[in-house]
């Protein structure tokens, strides 16, 4: 961290990369609000918000002094990345991500997770698994480009695997 304060943290990466878990850990460590973009995007019954609705919901949190926002939704990245002082990109292997989403599905099947909107019970679709598989080839470059374009002011942390994530959190917990 090089002594830089973390007050506004944006976490992006593939589904199953550990964004929600890391956001919760950082939120607990600093007592910051944690915002899950999936929770803002989805309405009960898995109905989608428009990008305008999502931007409006996100803006309510961006106005706060401290936050941890995890999730993608590249249509509303700009303001989030511009205001973040810390951007964490979870560049986790697709096999690990696939295993994580399948494990999560089995663990929460039929229940609504805290990082999803009420009325959106856990589900699994082939199109979602394909999204996770294709992420390194389709979405990763978009994330890296967005970071490069919007984040010259921020500390950028790229974590490549679970061991890196755990070391990052252990280091964070030892900072004064």
N, C-alpha and C positions, 0 to 999 in steps of 0.2 A: 504494500500500500504506500510505501515511501512517505508515510506521515500524512498523506492526504485524507481528509475527513470524508466519510461516506454518509451523506444525508439524503441523497436522491439516487437510488440504485435501480437501473433497468437491467433485467435479466432476459436474454433471448436465447433461442436454440430450438432444436427439434423437439417434437412431442416425445416424451419418455426420456429426455436428457437430464431431468432432475430440477427443472426450473422452479416448480412449486415447492419442493422440499428445501432447496437452497434459499428461496425467498422467505420461507417460514423461519429457517434458522437465523438468517440475518435480521429479520424482523424481531425475533425473540432476543437476540443478542443486544440490539440497540433500542428495543421498545418502539419500533417504527410500525406504522400501518403497512400491511401487506395487501397489495391489490393483485388479483388474478384476472387477467384480461379475458379468459374464458368465462369467468363469472359475469363480467360486464357485457360480453358479446351475446351470450345465449340467454334466451327468455324461456320461461317454462314450456315444456313440451318440445324442446330442442328447436325453437323458433329463433331465427337469426335477427340480430339488430342490423340496421343499415350502418354504413361507415359514418354517417353523420351522427346517428344516435350514439355509436361507440365513441366517437371523438368527444361528444358532449359529456358522456359519462366519465371518460378518462380525464377530461379537463378539470372536473371537480377535484380529482386527486392531485393533479399536477400543480394546483394552486397552493397546496400545503407545503410547509417547510421541509418535511421529512417524509419519505416514502420508499417502499420497495415495490416495484411493479414488474411482474413476471408475465411473459407471454409475447406472442408475435404480433399478428395483425399489422402487416407492413403498411396498410393504408393509413394508419394513425401513428406510425413510428416517429415521424418527424419531430413533433413537439416533445414527445417523451425523451428521445435521444438528445435533443438540444438542451433540455433542462436537467438531464441526469448529470451528476458529477462522477458517477461510476457506472460503467457499462460492463456487464459480465456476459460473455458469449460462451455458452456450453457447446463445445465442438466435440460431442460424444459420438463414438462409433455407432453406426446404424444397427448393428446386431444387439448392442447393449440397449439402445432405445426401443427396439422391437420387443426384447425380453421384458423391459420395464413396463411398456404399455399392456402387454399380455398379462403380466403378473398383477398389475393394477386392476385390470378388467376382472380377473378372477377374484381378487380380494374384495372389490366393491360392487360386484355384479348385482344389479337391481337397486343399488343404493346411490344416493346423490352425495358426491364428494364435496368437501368444503370449498374447493377451488372451482366448482361449477355452480351455475345458477340453480336455485330451488326449482324442482320440477323437471330436472334433467338427470334421470338415473343413469348410472354407468351403462355404456353400450359399446359394442365393437362392430365395426363394419370393415369390409375388405378395402374400401376406398381409403379409410383411415390408415390401415396397415401399409397400403401402397404409398400414401403420403409420407409416412415415416421412412419407408425404404428409399423413396426418391429424394428425400430432403437434402442429402449431400450433393446431389446433382442438380436440383432445381431451386432450392430456397437458400442454401448456405451462402452462395455467392451474393445473393441479394442482401443477406444480413451483413456480410462483411463490407459490401459496398455502402450500405446505409451507415455503418459505424464509421467508415472512412470519411463519408460526406458530412456527417452531422456531429462528430464527436471529438473535434480537435481540442476542446476545452476539458475533456473528461479523462479520467484514468480508465484505461481499457484493460480488462482482464479476460484472457482466453484460457479456459480450462478444457483439457483434452480427454480426461478420463475421471472416473470416480476417485482414484487416488489423489489426483490434483485437487478435486473439489474438497475432499476431506482435509488435505493439507492446508488449503486456503482457509477453511473454517477453523481449523486448529490454530492457525496463525492469527486469525481475526480475534479469537477468544483470548489470546494471550496479550493483545494490545491493550494499553492503558486507556 
